[in-house]
Amino acid sequence: MKKAIKHTISLLVSNKPGVLTRVALVFARRGFNIDSLVVSKAQTPAFSRMNIEATGDERTLSLMMAQLNRLVDVIRAVDHAGEDVVQRELALFKIKCTPRTRTEILQMADTFRGQTVDMGDDTVTLQITGKSTKIEAFHTMMKPFEIMELVRTGKVLMSRGRESTA
């Protein structure tokens, strides 16, 4: 049985319509589930950067990486699994709160260096940024309260030092 491993892949691609579809099809055909996807313009408007977190086995990944690097609009695709990279994610949590629980929720958010971005009579919306493990830990801490909505950006990452991300 093949062991599924979480991979963080970055791609530098041409900023053209249809590129995302072609990249996503490579993942779908190889049976990889995309857990997180972030696409934004790169330092040059002609290019975009994609950060993808996906789960799958090593052998399939190597075939998929070769296929990604052969796509016309892909300049470069790199798997960062096991590398020391700068990685961040942003999450917005809308929590149901009462006047009695509000202070406790805000104190927990403060412990995670969260920011209050909206407050209503019976809700508070908090912003948490950091590594995915930090977001998961905060999510666990908020479970005893009612999480009304949760929106996450997905991972963004950059190689450390002079190393190119993709």
C-alpha positions in Angstrom: 0.0 0.0 0.0 1.3 3.4 -0.9 1.7 5.9 1.9 0.0 9.3 1.4 2.2 12.2 2.3 1.4 15.9 2.5 3.3 17.9 -0.2 3.7 21.6 -0.5 4.2 22.5 -4.1 5.0 25.9 -5.6 4.7 26.8 -9.3 5.7 29.8 -11.3 3.3 30.0 -14.3 2.4 32.3 -17.1 -0.4 34.7 -16.0 -2.9 33.5 -18.7 -6.5 32.2 -18.7 -6.8 28.4 -18.3 -3.5 27.7 -16.6 -5.1 26.9 -13.3 -7.5 24.4 -15.0 -4.6 22.6 -16.7 -2.6 22.4 -13.4 -5.6 21.2 -11.5 -6.3 18.5 -14.1 -2.8 17.1 -13.6 -3.6 16.6 -9.9 -7.0 15.1 -10.6 -5.7 12.6 -13.1 -3.0 11.4 -10.7 -5.5 11.0 -7.8 -4.0 13.8 -5.6 -6.5 15.8 -3.6 -5.7 19.5 -3.4 -6.0 20.5 0.2 -5.0 24.1 -0.2 -4.6 26.4 -3.2 -3.4 30.0 -3.4 -2.8 31.8 -6.7 -1.5 35.4 -7.0 0.5 37.6 -9.3 4.3 37.2 -9.0 6.8 40.0 -8.9 6.3 40.4 -12.6 2.7 40.8 -13.9 3.3 38.4 -16.7 3.6 35.5 -14.2 1.6 34.1 -11.3 2.7 32.0 -8.4 0.7 29.0 -7.2 1.1 27.4 -3.8 -0.6 24.0 -3.6 -0.8 21.6 -0.7 -1.8 18.2 -1.8 -1.8 14.6 -0.4 -0.5 11.6 -2.2 2.3 9.0 -2.5 5.9 9.7 -3.5 6.0 7.7 -6.7 2.9 9.4 -8.1 4.2 12.8 -7.0 7.4 12.4 -9.0 5.4 11.5 -12.2 3.1 14.4 -11.5 6.0 16.9 -11.0 7.5 15.8 -14.3 4.2 16.3 -16.0 3.7 19.8 -14.4 7.2 20.9 -15.5 6.3 19.8 -19.1 3.1 22.0 -19.2 3.7 24.9 -21.6 2.7 27.7 -19.2 4.6 26.2 -16.2 7.9 27.9 -15.8 8.9 25.8 -12.8 7.3 23.5 -10.3 9.0 22.6 -7.0 7.9 20.3 -4.2 8.9 21.8 -0.8 8.1 18.7 1.3 10.7 18.4 4.1 12.3 21.8 3.3 12.6 24.6 5.8 10.4 27.3 4.2 8.6 30.4 5.4 4.9 29.4 5.5 1.9 31.4 6.6 -1.9 31.1 6.5 -4.7 33.5 7.5 -8.0 32.4 9.0 -11.1 34.3 10.0 -13.3 32.7 12.7 -16.8 34.0 13.5 -17.6 32.8 17.0 -20.9 33.0 18.7 -20.4 34.6 22.1 -22.4 36.0 25.0 -21.3 38.8 27.3 -20.3 36.1 29.7 -18.0 34.2 27.2 -16.7 37.2 25.2 -13.8 37.9 27.6 -12.6 34.3 27.6 -12.7 34.1 23.8 -10.8 37.4 23.4 -8.2 36.3 25.9 -7.6 33.1 24.0 -7.3 35.0 20.7 -4.8 37.3 22.4 -2.7 34.3 23.4 -2.6 33.3 19.7 -1.8 36.9 18.8 -5.2 37.1 17.0 -6.9 40.3 16.1 -10.5 41.2 16.5 -11.8 42.3 13.1 -15.6 42.6 13.9 -17.7 42.5 17.0 -21.5 42.2 17.2 -24.0 41.8 20.0 -23.6 38.0 20.0 -20.6 37.4 17.7 -16.9 38.1 17.4 -14.8 37.7 14.3 -11.2 37.0 14.9 -8.2 36.9 12.5 -5.4 34.4 13.2 -2.2 34.3 11.1 0.7 31.9 11.2 1.6 28.3 10.4 -1.2 25.9 9.7 -0.5 24.2 13.0 -1.2 27.4 14.9 -4.5 27.8 13.0 -5.5 24.2 13.8 -4.6 24.7 17.5 -6.8 27.8 17.7 -9.6 26.0 15.9 -9.4 23.3 18.6 -9.5 25.9 21.4 -12.7 27.5 19.8 -14.6 24.2 19.5 -16.3 24.5 22.9 -17.8 27.8 21.7 -20.0 27.8 18.6 -17.9 28.5 15.4 -20.4 30.0 13.1 -18.1 30.4 10.2 -14.5 29.7 9.3 -12.6 30.9 6.3 -9.0 30.0 5.6 -6.7 31.4 2.9 -4.6 28.4 2.3 -0.8 28.2 2.7 1.5 30.8 1.2 5.1 30.0 1.3 8.5 31.2 0.2 11.9 29.6 0.3 14.4 30.9 2.8 17.5 32.9 1.9 18.6 33.2 -1.7 16.9 30.0 -2.7 14.2 30.5 -5.3 10.7 29.3 -4.3 9.6 28.2 -7.8 
